[in-house]
Amino acid sequence: MILKRVKEAECYSILADETMDIAGIKQLSICLKYVTYENNQTVIKEDFVGFISLEKLDSESITNKIISSLQEWGLDLNKLVGQGYDGASTMAGHVGGVQKRIRDKYKKAVFVHCASHRLNLVLNELNSVPCVRNTIGIIKETINFFKESSLRRIVAPSLTKLCVTRWSESHKALRKYYENFLLIVEALEYLKVNGNKDTSLKATCHLNSVTTSQFIVCLRIIAKYSATIEPITNSLQGINCDLFSANKHIKDLIKYISDDRANNEEMFLILMKDINMYLNELGITLMTPRVSSKQTLRNNPPSSGPEDYYRKSIYIPYLDSLITSLNERFPEDNSKYEIISVHPKYLKQTKKEEFIIQLQNLKSFYGEFIENIEEEGLVWYNMWKEKNDDNMDFLKLLDEVTFLPSIKKCLLIAATLPSTTCSVERSFSSLKRLKTWLRSTVTENRLNGLALMNIYKTYVQAQKSNIIEETIKLFAMEPRRMQFLFNDN
């Protein structure tokens, strides 16, 4: 069913990522992104099609595996217009990576670095601010301390671990930690007095760490912007999120944080109200670290008081690091994705002469796929120059191009280009549930069959009788391995 829909689509993109299963075998998960029609509506699909076991992890071997698998599934590789991977050099390398090797053979297969991975890298780069790095480390250790023992969990509030691979869960964990901070301190004080020797010792260490002025200030700042980034992270993981939507989300985020940076004094005063509330509840006085005349290992800006010190030493560097990383990871230049220039938002910012050059570049790149693009492009340009509604995603724009087939194909390509690889990441959860210690030797065919049934359980339930009948037929076609005492001969 999935492969049939992909074959009928005008074009498709491939999404891939690898993980290790319980048996220590590297599994490459493959998903396909394409545009199809359901109930007379245009929809974007990101469908899992299978796991591929990898014997070698070099880019050439992975490339050959991907291409041979697509050919085995009967897909036309000339329709491949996009590749979506993480930023690992084996996959994303511009000299000898998988994406480059595939592009050398199939020119239209443009590579897109997963936006969710890039956003996660931005958050990791915040660790360059020492106090932020230390605060995150203390939060992790405190949560692990409560999770280690069921007796500790009883006295602690419900907390979520800072998961490395589940990006939304990390933001949720930081938010819940901040919201339950006073209960966490109360639990640590209780365990310090009533716990056994080991628990009491660790509770004392954690209590001393989380009740400092610097930790509480950092916690409030991190919690605020983590809560701001959380809905962006969730939006990027949506199947309908295309490159235009992803860029729009990131631009809005950069603008929001830049405004806070421009009004840092006012914004920090708002944060200080919450910080002072916690400090008063815990009986802590806001203090600055000890200052030395020859200090070199700690940020020591001139300040008029504790609030001014923390604004200059933590808040401003945190915002600067966040804005710089976002601009580096999500540059404004989208020239390598020239196909999105047909979007009205970018079209209106382009002069007619420049747009004609872009159309010519698109024609030389995609060839006969969009053979009449220059003439139709000028009609499209004139049509949108007078309109104001230019914030539609590519999927909605498809309704506007019924009489412009080449522009429609451009929009289909743009909608098909992968913005993230989250669908691939989600298939890893199914792999973990299916390939366990008791099923560690399951063959690749059976693993893929079970994975497809697990991921598309709704469809399986709806077509249950047909699937059972087809499965019985397949088993009946296989030769029996059981040896009988007598046979027909």
Secondary structure by P-SEA (a helix, b strand, c coil): caaaaaaacccbbbbbbbbbccccbbbbbbbbbbbbbcccbbbbbbcccbbbbbccccaaaaaaaaaaaaaaaccccccccccccccccccccccccaaaaaaaacccccccccaaaaaaaaaaacccaaaaaaaaaaaaaaaaaaaccaaaaaaccccccccccaaaaaaaaaaaaaaaaaaaaaaaaaaaccccaaaaaaaaaaaaaaacaaaaaaaaaaaaaaaaaaaaaaaaacccccaaaaaaaaaaaaaaaaaaaaaaaaaaaaaaaaaaaaaaaacccccccccccccccccccccccaaaaaaaacaaaaaaaaaaaaaaaccccccccccccccaaaaaaccaaaaaaaaaaaaaaccccccaaaaaaaaaaaaaccccccccccccccccccccaaaaaaaaaaaaccccaaaaaaaaaaaaaccccccccccaaaaaaaaaaaaaaaaaaaaaaaaaaaaaaaaaacccccccccccc
